Amino acid sequence: MKIKLYFLCCLLSLLLVGCEFEFVSPDSLIQAPASNQEKLQQKQLITSFLGREENLIVPKGMDNNNAYQFIDLDRDGEDEIIAFYANKENNFMLGFLILDQSDRQWFLSHKAIAYGTDIHYFSVKDLDDDGNMELLLGVRTGYGSLKELYLYQLKQGEMQEVTSGDRITYDEITLAKNVNNKNVIVTAHTDTTVLVGSSNIVVYEYGQDGIYSVYDETFDGYCSEMRFDKVSKDQYGVYLAMRHNHFVNVLLLKETEEGFAMLLEQTLPYDYEDMSNMDLFRDENGDGILEVCSLWEPENNNTTKTYQDYIQVWLQWDGQEGMKAVDAVLENHAEGYRFSVPLEWMDSLYYDFRTEGTLSWVDFYYETGTFVFETVFSIAAVDQLTWDTMKLKEDMVVLGNNPINNKIYIADIQNQQFNGFQVDASRLISCLQIEGGERK
C-alpha cells in the first residue's frame, strides 16, 4: 500500500504541472535503464524500500560505480536488484538489500547489515559450484587501510552470513580460480607497525565446511595491487605488487601440483607512488595474456618529464622464473601519439629527452665500437603554427600528422645503420601510432 500511495502522489504532482508520466513495468525494471527518466523511476522504486534514516550510496573504488546492480541470483531467468545503502544517522552502518518480484510486484527479499565507513568490494559468485550464489561484501573499517569481508550464502530462498563468527580482514582482495576451475579468494593483509613492512598473503577456499585457508605466507613489502588473469598461453595466476621504499617487487602466485606457491619475483626499480596514474598490469599487446609494466629510464632527463613520460617496457612471464619483454612503448598522450621501439633494438639503444626552443625531442643513440655515443634518430611532435614557419633539415622526415591535435610528427635520422640494424623512414613510420590521425 505504501508503494501504491507513493506512485499515486508522483502521478498527481506531474499531472498538475502538465507533464507526461509513464509507469514502469516489472519487465523494464529488470533491465538497465534506457533513459534518465527510467533510471529515476528505478531509483524511486528502490528508495521506497529503504528506511527513513537510510539512503542509496555509490561504493567508491569499485569497477561498477552504481548504487544498484541487476543480477540473476536465483537463476530463474529474471534479474534481482541489489542496492547499496548507508544509514544517515549512524556513520558506521551500511549494507545492501535485494529486491525480487512475485506476480509482477517487487518486494524486499533480503537485507544485509554491515559496519564500516564505505563499501570497498562486492562480488557474486558460486564459490563451491553447488548451484547457489555466494555474495562477498568488503567494507572499509575506518582503521587505516584495513577492510573486512562479509560472506553470505543464498540457499533455498534464505540468506545466511557465513563469516558472522570470524570475518576476514584484508587490505587487498581478488577472486581467482584453482586448477579445478573453482573460485578461491586471495587476500593481502599488510603490517605497517614495523619499519620494514610486510604483507600476509592468504588463499581461501569455500565449501560445505565453511571458508578455510589453503595458503598462508608473509612477504616483505606492502601489497598495493593484485590481479588474477592469464599469465601464459594456457595458465592463470595472480600478480601482486609489493611496495618498498624505492622499488616494487612483483610476485606471481600460482597453483602447482604441490599447492599454491610464489613462482616469480621481479624487481621494478621505481617508486610506485609516482606511478599512481599508470597501469602496472595490463594486456598491452592484445594476446590475452596479462603483462607487467616496467620502465626504461632515460640516461639523462634535464626536462620536466616524469615516470608517465618514460618508455614502458611490458614484461610477460616466461614460464620459468623470469620475464621477457613483449613490447616497449613511448606513450605521449599530450602530443597524441605512441611510438613502439623495436624489441631487437633495446639492448643497443639509449634515449634522452631534450628541449630545443618550442620542440620537445626524444633522442635515441648508441655506443660505437670506439666507445663514442652517436645519435641514431630523434622524434618530435610539431605544432601546425610552428610547422608552417619551420625549415626541415636534409635528414628530417615526416612520419605522420594529427589533424585533431594539429600536430606533425617528424624524425631526424642521423644514422641509417647501427649495430647491424637499418633505420629509415618506413621503419620509423611502422613504429608510430597516432591517436585520431594518420601516418605518412
N, C-alpha and C positions, 0 to 999 in steps of 0.2 A: 504494500500500500504506500510505503514511504517513497519508493521509486516512481510509482504512477503519479503521485501528487507532485513530485519534483518535475517530471517532464510536462505535466499539465500546466504548471506555473510558467515554465520556459516557453511553452507554446503560446499562452495567453499574452505574455510580455512581448513576444515577437509580432503577434497579430496587431497589438496596439500601436506598434511603430511601423506597420505596413510592410514587414519583411516576410519572405517566404521561409518556411522551415520544413525540412524533410526528415521524418523519423528514420532511424537506422534499424534495419532488421538484424536479427542474430547472424544471418548469413554474411552480411557485410562486416559485422563487428569482429568476426574471427579472422579477417584479412587485414593486412597492413593498410593504413588509411590512404585513400586515393586522393584526398584533398584536405586542406586545412579545416574545412567545416566538419568533415568526418572525423578528423583527429580530435577536434574539440568535443564532439559528441562522445567519442570513446573515453576521453578523459573525464567527462561529466559522469558517465556510467560508472567508471572505476571509483571516482571520488565519492559517489553515493554510498559505497560500501565501507568507507573509512569513518572512523570516529571523529567527533568534533575537534579533538586535540591532535589529529593526525593529518599529514599532507604527503602528496607524492614527492619523491626525490629522484634525481638523476645520479646514479652512482658515479663517482669520479674515477678516472683512470681505466675504465673498462672499455673493451673494444666496441661493445654495443651501448652507446651513450643515450639510452632511452629510459624513461621512468617505468615502462612496461614492455613486456615481450609476449609473443604468441607462439606457444609450443604445444604440441600434441602429447601431453603427459601420459594419458591412458591408452594411447594408440588406437583410438576409436575413429580416426579419420577427421576429427574436428579439433581445432586448436583450443586450448585453455589460455586464459590471460594470467600472466604472472606480473604483478606490480610491486614496486619497491616503495616503502613509506618510512617516515620518521615521525616521532612524537614531538610536537611543538612545545609541550610543557615539560618534557624530560629529554635533555640533550643526549642521553646515552641509550635511549630506547628506539629501536628501529626493526626492520624486517621486511617480509614480503607476504603478499596474500595471493591466493589462487582463486580465480573465478571460473566456474564451469557453467554449463547450461543444461536445462532439462525442460522438455516441452517448449522450446524456443524462448525460455526465460533464464536470465543469468542469475546465479546465486553464489554466495561465498562458500567455497569448498573447503579451503584450509587457510590458516593464518599462522605464520611463524614470527615469533618474537625473539629478537637478539639484542645484545647490549654492546654498544660501541659508538664511535663518532661518525662513521661513514661506512658504506659498503664498498669493499675493495675488489671482491671476486664473486662471480656467480656462474655456475655451470650445471647442466642437466645431463646425466649420463646413466646408462645401465651398467654400473660398475662390475657386477657379478654375473651378468648375462643370464639373469633369471626371468627376464621379460618385464621387470618392474623398474621404474626410474628412481635414481637417487638424485637429490638436489644438494649441491655444495654451495654454501654461503660463507664468504670470508668477510670479516668486518675489521676495521681499524679499531684497536682497543683504546687509543688515546695515549698510550705509553710509548713514546718514540715511534719507531717504525714497526712495532710489533702488531701482528694481526692474529685473529682467532678464527678457526674453521668450524662451522656448524655443518654436520652431515645429516640429511633427512632421507628416510626411505618411504616411498609410496607403495603401498601394498594393499590390495583388496579395498580400495577406496579410502584407506586411512593413511595419515602421515605421521611418522614417528621419528623423533630425533635419535640417531644412533650414538652421537657424541655427547649426550647430556651428562654422562658421568665423568668424562675425561676428554675435553676438547683439545684440538691440535693447535698449537701456537706456531707461527711462522712469520717470516719476513718476505719470502718469495715463494710462489706456488705455481705448479703447472700440472696438467694431466698428460700422461704418457701411456704407452702400451708395452706390455711384456711380449715375450716370444710367442705366447699363445694368443696374442691379439686381444688380451683383456686389458681394461683400463687400470692404471695404477696412478697414485697421487705422489708427486715429488715435491718436497718442501725444503726450504733452507731457513735456518734459524741462526741469526748472527749474534755473536757475543762481542759487545763493544766495551766491556768492563775492563779489558786489559789493553796494554799499549799496542801489541800486535794482535789485531782482531782475528776471529775465526768464524767459520760457518759450519753448522751441523746439517749435513745433507741426509734426509731420510726418505725412503721409498715405502709407501703404504699400499697394501692390497686390502680389498674388501670382500668378504664372503659371509657364509652363514654364521661364522663365529664372531662376526663384527669386523672392525678395522684393526689391522695389525702391521707391524713393521717387518719388512723383508731385507732392508739395507739401512745401515746407520753408521756413518763415518763423519769425522770432523776434519776440515781443511783450513789452512791459513787463508786469510783474506775475507772481505765482506762480499757475500754473493749479492750482486745488484741486478742480475737478469738471468732468466732461464728460458730456453726454447727447445721444445720437442719437435723433431721433424726427421725427414730422411737425411742421413748423413753420408750415405754412399748409394750406389745404384740399387741395392736391394736390402739395405739395413737402416734401421732407425736408431736414434739416440737422443740424449738431452745435452745440449751445450749449456755450460754455466760460466758466467763472467765473475771472477773473483778479484775484487779490487784491493790493491795495495796502495801505498803512499804515492809511488811514481810509476806504477806499471799495473797491468792487468794480466792475470793468468786465466786462460780459457781452458776449462776442463770438459772432457767428454765422458758422460755417464751412459753406459750401455750394458744390456744384459748379455751374459756369456753362458756357456754350459754350466759354469760353477755358480752362477748367480750374477747380480749386478756388480759392476766394477768400473772404476775410472781408468779408461784406456789411453788417455791423452792429456798432456799438459803443454799448452802453447803460450809462451810469454809474449805479450804485446807491449812494447816499450813506450807507453804514453799514459798520461793521467786521464782516467776515464771521465772525470768531471768535465773536462774540456771537450768531450765527445757527446755531450748530452743531447745535441740536436742531430746526431748521426746514427744510422743503423749499425749495430755491431754484428747482428746476424741477419742474413737475407739471402734469398736465392737470386744472386746477382746475374748469372748468365742464363737463367731460364731453363736449366736442365732438370729441375725438380729436386735438386739436392741443396741443402742449406749450406751457405758459405759463411766464413768468419772474416770480418774486416780488420786488416792490419794497415798501418800507414807507412808509406815510403817517404821519409822526411827529406827535405831539400838539404843540400850541403851548406848553403848559406841562405839566410832569409832576412834581408835588410828592409823588408816591406812590412805592411800590416797584415799579411796573410796569416791565417790561423789553421788549426787542425782541419777545419772544414774545407780548406783550400788545398790540402796536401793530396798527393796521389794515393788513392785507396787500392790496396792490393788484397784481392779476395782469395781466401785460402779454403781449401777443401781437404777433408780427412783422406789420407792416402791408404786407409785400411789397415795400417800397422800402428806405429807410434809417432807418426809425424803428419805434416800437412804439406800440400802442394799448391802453388799459385795457379789459379784458373783465369784470372782477369786482373788487369791493372788500369785503373780509370782515373783521369783527372776530371772531376766534376766541377763545372763552373756555371752554376745556375744563374748567377748575376749577369753573366755575359751570354747565357743561352746556349751553351754547348757542352759536350762531353768528348774527351779525347782518350782513346784506348791505346795504351803503349803496348806494342807487340811484346809478348812474354819473352821471346828469344832475345830481345834487346836489353832486358832488365839487368842482367849481370854485367853488362858493358857500359851502361849509361849512368850518368849523374844528372841532377837537374837543380836549377835555382830559379827564384823569382827575381824579376828586375823591373824597375820603373824607369821609363825614358819619356820625359815630357808628360803627355796625357795617356801614353800607351803603357799597359802592363804586360810585360813579356814573360814567357816561360822558356828558359834556355835549357837545352839538353846537350850535354857534352860528354866526351870520353877521354881516357888517358891513353896516350900513344905509347909505342914501344920505347920511346926515349923519355918517358915519364913527364910528358908535357900534356896539359889539358887543352883540348881543342873543341870548340863548339861545333856540333853536328847540325842542329837546326833549332830555330826558335819559333814559337807561335804566339799570336796575339789577336785580340778582337778590337776592331777599329770602328768608332762611331761614324755614321754616314757623313756628318759635317766635316769630321777630320779627314775622311777618305776623299771627299771632293777636292780638298786642297793638298793632298798628300802625293808625293812623288815616290814611286816604288823604286827600290834599288834593283840592280840587274838580277840578283839571286833571290828576289822575293816572288812568291807565287800566291794566287788567291785560291783558298781551299773551299770556300762557300760563302753564303750570305744568309742573313736572317732578317726578312723584311718587317717582321713583327717588332723586333728589338732594334731595328735599324743598325745592324752590325754586319761588318765584313770581316771574315776570318782569313788571316794571311799567315804564311810561313816564310821564314828567312832560312833557306837551305845553304849552309856554308861548307858542308862536306857531303858529297853524294855517296860516300862509302866509308864505313868504319868497321874494323874487326871482321871483315868479310860480309857485312850486311849492306844492302843497297838502299839508299834513301832518295826518293824522288817525289814529285808532286802527287802522282797517282797513289803511292803507298800512304802518304800522309792523309790524303782525301778519304781513303778507305778507313782510316782510324777515327775520323771525325763524325760525330753525331750532333745534329743541330736541332734544337727544340723549336719546332714550328717553322723551320727554314729549309734550305736545300743546299746540298753540296755542289761543288763546281761541276 
